[in-house]
Amino acid sequence: MGTIKRNIKNNNGYTLMEIIIVVGLVGLALTTFYSIIFSILRQQLQVYTLQQVKRQGDNIIQSITQTIRNNGVKIYSESLLTNEQCKNSGISYIPANDQEFIVMDKIGKYFFYYLDGENIASGPAALHINSSDVIITDFSISCLKSANYSTPVIKVALTVNKSGTALRYQTRVKLRSY
């Protein structure tokens, strides 16, 4: 009988308490590890979303700026091209809606930009210049001529949104050939 007790005491196994403590510590370590990983992934998603919003906003502003600067000649308040705006100094023009701000180009045709739902569109062809991934809000366009000898300055402002991330864009464009 004494030899049986001696064999049980010399057994190098783990007790139930030791196993429970190890399992608890591993579970705590894994929980902490996964929360850190998910936090990093969430931050990377936010950075990616911000990059998309910035890229879309930059493209929209660049497209509008380049078109107005290279092709804009005069500014009108309606498509009949009879009511020219921003031709006198000190008077600004802020249209009631975006489609009342019309720019005549070098060859006598006109174009304009407006908010079409959640997209920026270029008229008269109604072409969207942003992707459907983002939402455009607070679009405004206006002009001001500060002096008789200067060219009008067109101010364009818009907000680009995606998944709770928003960037406000604002730029001023001088007409080259007025």
C-alpha positions in Angstrom: 0.0 0.0 0.0 2.9 2.3 0.7 4.2 1.9 -2.8 0.9 3.0 -4.4 0.9 6.3 -2.4 4.5 6.9 -3.4 3.7 6.5 -7.1 0.7 8.9 -6.9 2.8 11.6 -5.2 5.6 11.3 -7.7 3.3 11.8 -10.7 4.3 15.0 -12.4 0.8 16.1 -13.7 -1.0 19.3 -13.2 -3.8 19.9 -10.8 -7.2 21.1 -11.8 -6.6 24.5 -10.2 -3.4 25.1 -12.2 -5.2 24.2 -15.5 -8.1 26.6 -14.7 -5.6 29.5 -13.9 -3.7 28.9 -17.2 -6.9 28.8 -19.3 -8.1 32.0 -17.6 -4.8 33.8 -18.3 -4.7 32.6 -21.9 -8.4 33.8 -22.4 -7.5 37.2 -20.9 -4.4 37.5 -23.2 -6.4 36.6 -26.3 -9.2 39.0 -25.5 -6.7 41.8 -25.1 -4.9 40.8 -28.3 -8.1 40.7 -30.4 -9.3 44.1 -29.0 -6.0 45.6 -30.1 -6.2 44.0 -33.5 -9.8 45.2 -34.1 -8.9 48.7 -32.9 -6.1 48.9 -35.4 -8.3 47.6 -38.2 -11.0 50.1 -37.4 -8.4 53.0 -37.5 -7.1 51.7 -40.9 -10.7 51.7 -42.2 -11.1 55.3 -41.1 -7.9 56.3 -42.8 -9.0 54.5 -46.0 -12.4 56.3 -45.9 -10.7 59.7 -45.3 -8.3 59.0 -48.3 -11.3 58.2 -50.5 -13.2 61.3 -49.4 -10.1 63.5 -50.0 -9.4 61.9 -53.4 -13.0 62.5 -54.6 -13.0 66.1 -53.2 -9.7 66.9 -54.9 -10.9 65.5 -58.2 -14.2 67.4 -58.1 -12.5 70.7 -57.2 -9.7 70.2 -59.8 -12.3 69.4 -62.5 -14.5 72.4 -61.8 -11.5 74.8 -61.4 -9.8 73.6 -64.5 -12.9 73.9 -66.7 -13.9 77.3 -65.4 -10.3 78.7 -65.6 -9.6 77.3 -69.1 -12.9 77.8 -70.8 -14.9 80.4 -68.8 -15.5 83.8 -70.4 -18.6 85.3 -68.9 -21.1 84.6 -66.1 -24.9 84.6 -66.6 -27.8 84.1 -64.4 -30.0 82.1 -66.8 -29.6 79.9 -69.9 -30.8 82.6 -72.3 -27.5 84.3 -71.7 -29.0 87.8 -71.5 -28.4 88.7 -67.8 -24.6 88.9 -67.4 -23.4 88.8 -63.8 -20.2 90.0 -62.1 -19.4 92.6 -64.8 -19.3 95.6 -62.5 -16.9 95.9 -59.6 -18.1 95.5 -56.0 -21.2 93.5 -56.8 -21.3 89.8 -55.9 -23.7 87.3 -57.4 -25.0 84.4 -55.3 -27.6 82.5 -57.3 -30.8 81.2 -55.6 -30.1 77.8 -57.0 -27.0 76.3 -58.7 -28.5 76.1 -62.2 -28.8 79.9 -62.2 -25.0 80.3 -62.3 -24.0 79.7 -65.9 -20.6 80.2 -67.4 -20.2 80.9 -71.1 -17.2 79.4 -72.8 -14.8 80.6 -75.5 -17.0 79.3 -78.4 -20.3 80.7 -77.1 -21.6 77.6 -75.5 -22.5 77.5 -71.8 -22.0 75.1 -68.9 -22.9 75.1 -65.2 -22.5 72.9 -62.1 -25.2 71.9 -59.8 -26.1 69.5 -57.0 -28.1 66.6 -58.5 -29.3 64.7 -55.4 -26.0 63.6 -53.7 -23.8 64.2 -56.8 -22.2 67.2 -58.5 -23.4 67.3 -62.1 -22.2 69.4 -65.0 -24.8 70.8 -67.3 -26.4 71.1 -69.7 -25.6 67.4 -70.3 -26.2 66.4 -66.6 -22.9 64.4 -66.3 -21.9 63.5 -62.7 -18.3 64.3 -61.9 -18.0 62.3 -58.7 -18.4 58.6 -58.0 -21.5 57.2 -56.2 -19.2 56.2 -53.2 -19.4 59.6 -51.7 -22.2 62.1 -50.9 -21.9 65.8 -51.8 -23.7 68.3 -49.6 -23.6 72.1 -49.2 -22.6 72.9 -52.8 -22.5 76.6 -53.5 -21.1 78.7 -56.3 -20.9 82.5 -56.5 -18.8 85.3 -58.1 -17.4 88.7 -57.2 -15.5 91.3 -59.2 -13.5 93.4 -56.8 -12.4 96.2 -59.3 -13.3 97.4 -62.8 -9.9 96.3 -64.2 -9.9 92.9 -62.6 -11.5 89.6 -63.7 -14.3 88.1 -61.7 -13.5 85.5 -59.1 -15.7 82.5 -58.8 -16.0 80.9 -55.4 -16.9 77.2 -55.3 -17.6 75.4 -52.0 -18.8 71.8 -51.2 -18.7 69.1 -48.6 -17.8 65.5 -49.4 -19.1 62.8 -47.1 -18.7 59.1 -46.7 -19.5 56.9 -43.7 -19.5 59.8 -41.2 -16.3 61.2 -42.6 -16.7 64.7 -44.1 -14.3 67.2 -45.7 -15.2 70.8 -46.6 -13.7 72.1 -49.8 -13.6 75.7 -50.9 -11.7 77.3 -53.8 -11.6 80.5 -55.8 -11.1 80.7 -59.5 -10.2 83.7 -61.6 -11.5 83.7 -65.2 -8.5 84.0 -67.5 -10.2 85.5 -70.5 -13.1 87.6 -69.5 
